[in-house]
Amino acid sequence: MASTYSAIACPHCGCCATEDYYYKTWEKFIWCYRCGYSYEKTIDYWKNANEPVYSEREYKGHGMCLVHKRDKKGFRKILHRTLTSEETSECLKAFLDEDVDLKESYFVTFENGIFTTLAGTPPKDFYLPYDEYKEKKEANNQQLEIILPGIKSF
């Protein structure tokens, strides 16, 4: 398979997201590690042996919980729905572990277009809209981030 990775504006929150586009099959994946948005367009089946029929799935993001531990273990949870109070408590409890690197970990929700930091420290440019983020990176001769998946969603 042949694909290209690109940094794009998230269709949900407007921050920097990653797009993986398979140009030979026209399949597409988008994920945002800020609000938790994800989208996938994949071939569902083939009609007449040469005409792909696609299926699409989209999850509006509701935030992100990223926990880095000093022993290099940890987890990332993309929030595809509003969490229950028990689930929120579970994520917050992870930040109480003394092995958690609080400067590299964060728990952020995204509801009704508003980011709220519940724990930890999001990266410096975390909340910047895509255009501002891109402009800032280019002014400093830096490339936009492209983050590859390896996630747990709920």
N, C-alpha and C positions, 0 to 999 in steps of 0.2 A: 504494500500500500504506500502511496505517496501522499504526504500531508505537509502543510505549512502551519507554523505556530505564529500568531500575531497578538500583540497587545491591542485591545480595543476598548471603547467606552462600554461599560456594562449597560445593557438595555434596561436594567431595573433601578440601579442606584446612580449610574453615571460615572462611577469611579473606574479605575483600570481593571480590566478583566482579561482573560486569556481565551483566544479562539484557536481551535484546532480544525483546520479545513482539509478534507481529503479531496483534492482536486480531480482525481480520476473517477471518483464515485459520487461526488457532490455531497458527501456526508459532512456534517458539521457538529462540533461540540463547543460549548461556551461554558466557562465557569468563572465566578467572581469570588475571590478569597476575602472580600470585604463584606458584602451583604449576604453572600451565600447563594446567589442566583446560579442556576444551571439550566442548560438547554442542550438537547441532542436531536439531531435529524439523522436517522439511519435507514438503511434499506431494510424494508420489512419483507418483501418478496419481489420476485421478478415476474412481470407480465409479458407474455410472448417471448420469453427467453432473453430479451435484450432491452426491456423497458423497466427500470426500477420503480417500485412503488415504495414511497417513504413513509415512515412513521415519525412523529415528532413528540417530544416530551419537554415540558418546561416546568421548572420549579422556581417560584418567586422566592427570593432569599429573605431570611429572617435573622441573619447574623452568622457569627463564627465564634467558635471556641477553640483556641490554639494553646496547648500546654506543652512547653519545652521543659524537660528535666535536665539536671546537670549530668545525669548518667546517659544522656543522649536518647532516652526513651521519652515517650509522651504521646500525645494524640492531637488530632485535628477533627473537629466536628463541624460540618456545614449544616446550618439550620434551614431546613426546607419548610418549616412551619413554626408557628408560635409555640414556644415550649410551655409545658405545664409548670406549675410552681415546684413540683418535685424534681423535674428535669433541670430546671434552673438551679435549684439547690445542689443537685448532683454536680453540675459544671462548676459552681462556685466552690464546692467542697474540695475539688481537685487543686485549687489555688492555695489551700491550707497546708499541703504537703511541703515540708521544709526543703525537699529536693527540687522544687519548682523554681525555675529562673523567671522571676516576676518581670524582669526587664525585657524578656523575649516572649512572654506569654500574654495572651489577652482573651477576654470574653466580651464580645460586642453583639448587641442586638440591633436589628434594623426593622423598625415598625413604622408604618405610615410615613415613609420617606425620611425618618430621623434615626441616626445612629446614636446608641447609648452604650458607653463603656461601663460594664458591670464589674470587671476585675482586670488587673494586669495593666500592661502598657502597649497599646497599639503602636506600630511603626510611625515614625515622624510624619510621613506624607500619606498616611493611611486614608484620611478623609478627603483628600484633594480630588476635585472633579478631574476626569481624564485629561481634558485639554490643558489645565493648569499643571497637572502632574507631568504630562509629556513635555510641555514648554520648559519646566524646571529641569527635567532630566537632560533635555537637549542643550540647555544653556550651560550645563556642567559636563558636557560631552559624555553622558552616561546613556546606556540603553534602557529602554523600558523593560520592566520585569515580565517574564513569561514563566508562570508557575505551572508545573506539571502535576497531574493528579496523583493521588495516593491518599485517599480520604475516607473517612467514615461519615455518612450522612444520617440524620434522623430528624 
